[in-house]
Amino acid sequence: MAIWLLQGAAFLAWAALMFRTLFLLRRRAADRTGAMFPGPLTFLAEVRIWLRDPGERGPRRALSLVTLALIGLTGLNAAAMP
């Protein structure tokens, strides 16, 4: 039961970080192009820029760590099942 609670908390943290990142990338792409809904190629260009941006190192690291924790907890939960 404790694993489920930890996994749930990790998922909530991951979802919050991922939505923050996706909304940030959409806003940057919209600002760059002037289009309200930029296309997928523009979005991929923004992902490349975000991955290289030194100012986003903290959020990238947090998202990576929470993703790894979520994967680990999922594996631990699967291993604990009878």
Phi, psi and omega in degrees: 000323180294325179296320180297319179295316177296318179295320177296317178295319179296321179294318178298318177296317180297316181297317179297314179295320181292317178295321177301315181294314181296318179293323177298314181295320178295318180296317178297317179295320179294320178295321183290319185263337185084356179271142180293321179235088180294156183284175183295326179292322176295319178298316179296324176297319178295324177298316178300316179297316181298320181294334181260352185287117180295335179289343180258014182299317180298307177299324177297316180295317179297316179297319179296315181294318179292323176298314178296321178296319179295319177296316179297316179294325177294317176296318179296320178295318179293322180290331183279346181287143181288000000 
